[in-house]
Amino acid sequence: MLNTDENSEQNGLPTFKATITGVTDVNAYYLLDFTASHTIVWNVDCMQTGVGNYLPGSCELNPTLLSTNFNSANNSTGLLHESGTFTDAKFGGYVVSGTKYTSKMCFASGSCKLVQIYSGETVSQDNWRFNKDGAYGIIGMSPTSNLWNGFVDSTTNQAVYSIALARVSFFNSVHATPIQASAVASNITLGSANDAWYQGKDSLRLPALANLSYALTNLSFGIVYQENGVDSSEFFLNVE
């Protein structure tokens, strides 16, 4: 099971704790990308090539603000092996080049897997977290990601995941006081839909086709605004 990390959640954007061979920070946290088939970590020598109006410089600085901690020299277990290079790969809005490695990834739940990871060494675009914390990397969880194998029930050959989206308001509309991130949190649970977040809630069963695509072509989520406890308006954003 892969659960969100409430200590590093960013205004409703969920993050996840994981241990990856080559990353030494025990508190490393990662973003999640449902369109990327692989996981990327930010290399200690990562450089951005001049994103926006910024001069080229370390990925730790504006506008990328990445936690650059991956170092292939940190390989005391012997599980880290170079397996090639990549150019202009896309991860959640970043365009990145660097080196591929075989590495061991463990989630906070204790489940571990040998996976191919991408070491981000050059960032040429940041179209997602511009001037915002880019975490230690991005976990790739597209339908073609090998990480799904660890969440498949061996009896049914099905994988289950549940998502609850939220966003923290900067001020309380009544008292004009800041609201902490822990008050309203997002939750993405991979491998289970039976915890308190989802019990008794409406659910949708969405089987994949043989080519790993989905028959569902449009999904919307949004917020319902209320006045004195009565629904007054609503806003929905399409996910296609």
C-alpha positions as CSV (number, residue, x, y, z in Angstrom):
1,M,0.0,0.0,0.0
2,L,1.3,3.5,-0.8
3,N,-0.1,6.2,1.3
4,T,0.4,10.0,1.2
5,D,2.9,11.7,3.5
6,E,1.0,14.3,5.6
7,N,4.2,16.0,6.8
8,S,5.2,17.1,3.3
9,E,1.9,17.6,1.6
10,Q,1.9,20.9,-0.3
11,N,-1.4,22.8,-0.1
12,G,-3.5,19.8,-1.2
13,L,-0.8,18.4,-3.5
14,P,0.0,14.9,-2.1
15,T,3.5,13.7,-1.6
16,F,4.8,10.2,-0.8
17,K,7.6,8.8,1.3
18,A,10.0,6.3,-0.4
19,T,13.5,5.0,0.1
20,I,15.5,4.7,-3.1
21,T,19.1,3.4,-3.3
22,G,21.3,6.4,-4.1
23,V,19.1,8.9,-2.2
24,T,20.5,9.3,1.3
25,D,18.0,11.7,2.9
26,V,15.8,9.5,5.2
27,N,13.0,12.1,4.9
28,A,12.9,12.2,1.2
29,Y,9.4,12.7,-0.3
30,Y,8.2,12.5,-3.9
31,L,5.4,13.7,-6.1
32,L,3.3,11.4,-8.2
33,D,2.7,11.4,-12.0
34,F,0.0,9.1,-13.4
35,T,1.3,9.8,-17.0
36,A,5.0,8.8,-16.4
37,S,6.0,5.2,-16.8
38,H,9.2,5.6,-14.8
39,T,10.4,7.3,-11.6
40,I,12.8,10.2,-11.6
41,V,15.2,11.4,-8.8
42,W,17.1,14.6,-8.9
43,N,20.9,14.2,-9.2
44,V,23.2,16.0,-6.8
45,D,24.8,17.7,-9.8
46,C,21.5,18.6,-11.5
47,M,21.5,21.9,-13.5
48,Q,18.7,23.8,-15.1
49,T,19.6,25.2,-18.5
50,G,18.0,28.6,-18.2
51,V,14.3,28.1,-17.5
52,G,12.1,31.2,-18.1
53,N,14.0,34.4,-17.5
54,Y,16.5,32.7,-15.1
55,L,20.1,32.1,-15.9
56,P,21.4,28.5,-15.9
57,G,22.2,27.2,-12.5
58,S,21.7,24.5,-9.9
59,C,18.4,22.8,-9.9
60,E,18.2,23.5,-6.1
61,L,17.7,27.2,-6.9
62,N,14.8,29.1,-8.5
63,P,12.8,28.5,-10.6
64,T,13.1,24.7,-10.2
65,L,13.7,24.4,-6.4
66,L,14.4,20.6,-6.6
67,S,15.9,18.6,-3.7
68,T,19.0,17.2,-5.4
69,N,20.1,14.2,-3.3
70,F,20.6,11.3,-5.7
71,N,24.2,10.2,-6.0
72,S,25.2,7.0,-7.8
73,A,28.3,6.8,-5.5
74,N,25.9,6.0,-2.6
75,N,25.8,2.3,-3.5
76,S,26.8,0.4,-0.4
77,T,24.2,-2.3,-1.1
78,G,25.5,-2.9,-4.6
79,L,22.0,-2.7,-6.0
80,L,22.5,0.4,-8.1
81,H,23.6,-0.3,-11.7
82,E,23.8,2.2,-14.6
83,S,21.6,1.0,-17.6
84,G,21.8,3.8,-20.2
85,T,20.9,7.5,-20.8
86,F,17.8,9.5,-21.7
87,T,17.2,12.8,-23.4
88,D,14.2,15.2,-23.1
89,A,12.0,12.9,-21.1
90,K,8.8,14.4,-19.6
91,F,7.9,13.9,-15.9
92,G,5.0,15.9,-14.6
93,G,5.8,19.1,-16.7
94,Y,9.6,18.8,-16.4
95,V,11.7,18.1,-19.4
96,V,14.8,16.2,-18.3
97,S,17.9,14.5,-19.5
98,G,20.3,12.2,-17.6
99,T,21.2,8.7,-16.8
100,K,19.1,5.5,-16.1
101,Y,19.8,3.1,-13.3
102,T,18.5,-0.1,-11.8
103,S,17.7,0.7,-8.2
104,K,15.8,-0.6,-5.2
105,M,12.7,1.4,-4.1
106,C,10.8,0.8,-0.9
107,F,7.6,2.5,0.2
108,A,6.7,3.5,3.8
109,S,4.5,0.5,4.0
110,G,7.6,-1.8,3.7
111,S,7.0,-3.1,0.2
112,C,10.1,-3.0,-2.0
113,K,10.9,-3.5,-5.7
114,L,13.8,-3.4,-8.0
115,V,13.0,-0.8,-10.7
116,Q,14.6,1.3,-13.4
117,I,14.9,4.9,-12.2
118,Y,15.9,8.0,-14.1
119,S,18.5,10.4,-12.6
120,G,17.6,13.9,-13.6
121,E,20.9,15.8,-14.4
122,T,19.7,18.5,-16.8
123,V,16.3,20.3,-16.6
124,S,15.3,22.3,-19.7
125,Q,11.6,23.0,-18.9
126,D,9.6,23.4,-15.7
127,N,5.9,23.6,-16.7
128,W,4.5,22.3,-13.4
129,R,6.1,23.5,-10.2
130,F,7.7,26.8,-11.4
131,N,9.2,28.5,-8.4
132,K,7.7,25.9,-6.1
133,D,9.1,22.9,-4.2
134,G,9.8,20.1,-6.7
135,A,10.5,17.5,-4.0
136,Y,13.2,14.8,-4.4
137,G,11.7,13.3,-7.5
138,I,8.6,12.0,-9.1
139,I,7.1,8.5,-8.8
140,G,5.8,7.3,-12.2
141,M,2.5,5.5,-11.9
142,S,1.1,5.4,-15.5
143,P,-0.7,2.2,-16.6
144,T,2.6,1.0,-18.1
145,S,4.6,1.5,-14.9
146,N,6.1,-1.6,-13.4
147,L,5.3,-0.4,-10.0
148,W,1.7,-1.5,-10.5
149,N,2.9,-5.1,-10.2
150,G,3.4,-4.6,-6.5
151,F,-0.2,-3.6,-6.0
152,V,-1.9,-6.3,-8.1
153,D,-4.0,-8.9,-6.2
154,S,-2.5,-12.3,-7.2
155,T,-6.0,-13.9,-7.1
156,T,-8.0,-11.4,-9.1
157,N,-5.1,-9.9,-11.1
158,Q,-6.6,-6.5,-10.4
159,A,-5.0,-3.3,-8.9
160,V,-7.1,-1.0,-6.7
161,Y,-6.5,2.6,-5.9
162,S,-8.5,5.4,-4.4
163,I,-8.1,9.2,-4.7
164,A,-9.6,12.0,-2.6
165,L,-8.6,15.5,-3.8
166,A,-8.5,18.6,-1.6
167,R,-7.0,22.0,-1.6
168,V,-6.2,24.1,1.5
169,S,-7.6,27.6,1.6
170,F,-5.1,30.2,2.7
171,F,-7.6,31.9,5.0
172,N,-10.7,30.7,6.9
173,S,-13.6,32.5,5.2
174,V,-15.2,33.1,8.6
175,H,-12.4,34.1,10.9
176,A,-9.7,35.1,8.4
177,T,-7.2,32.9,10.0
178,P,-4.7,30.6,8.3
179,I,-5.7,26.9,7.9
180,Q,-3.0,24.3,8.3
181,A,-2.5,21.7,5.6
182,S,-3.4,18.9,8.0
183,A,-7.0,20.4,8.3
184,V,-7.9,19.5,4.7
185,A,-5.7,16.9,3.1
186,S,-5.6,15.0,-0.2
187,N,-5.3,11.2,-0.1
188,I,-4.2,8.8,-2.7
189,T,-4.1,5.1,-1.6
190,L,-2.7,2.5,-3.9
191,G,-3.5,-1.1,-3.2
192,S,-6.6,-0.5,-1.0
193,A,-10.0,1.2,-1.0
194,N,-11.1,-0.1,2.4
195,D,-9.8,2.5,4.8
196,A,-11.8,5.3,6.6
197,W,-11.3,7.7,3.7
198,Y,-13.5,5.7,1.4
199,Q,-15.8,3.5,3.4
200,G,-19.5,4.1,2.6
201,K,-18.6,6.5,-0.3
202,D,-19.7,6.1,-3.9
203,S,-17.1,4.3,-6.0
204,L,-16.5,3.7,-9.7
205,R,-15.2,0.4,-11.2
206,L,-13.1,1.2,-14.2
207,P,-11.6,-1.9,-16.0
208,A,-8.7,-1.4,-18.4
209,L,-8.9,-2.6,-21.9
210,A,-6.4,-5.1,-23.3
211,N,-4.1,-2.3,-24.6
212,L,-3.9,-0.7,-21.1
213,S,-6.2,2.2,-22.1
214,Y,-9.6,3.0,-20.6
215,A,-13.0,3.2,-22.1
216,L,-13.8,6.3,-19.9
217,T,-12.7,9.4,-21.9
218,N,-13.8,12.2,-19.5
219,L,-13.7,12.6,-15.8
220,S,-14.5,15.8,-13.8
221,F,-13.8,16.9,-10.3
222,G,-14.5,20.2,-8.5
223,I,-15.9,22.0,-5.5
224,V,-19.5,22.8,-4.4
225,Y,-19.9,26.2,-2.7
226,Q,-22.4,26.7,0.0
227,E,-24.2,29.6,1.7
228,N,-25.6,28.9,5.2
229,G,-25.3,25.2,4.6
230,V,-27.1,25.2,1.2
231,D,-25.4,24.5,-2.1
232,S,-25.2,27.7,-4.0
233,S,-22.9,27.0,-7.0
234,E,-20.4,24.6,-8.2
235,F,-17.3,24.4,-10.4
236,F,-15.9,21.3,-12.2
237,L,-12.7,20.8,-14.0
238,N,-12.5,18.2,-16.7
239,V,-9.7,15.6,-16.7
240,E,-9.4,14.1,-20.2
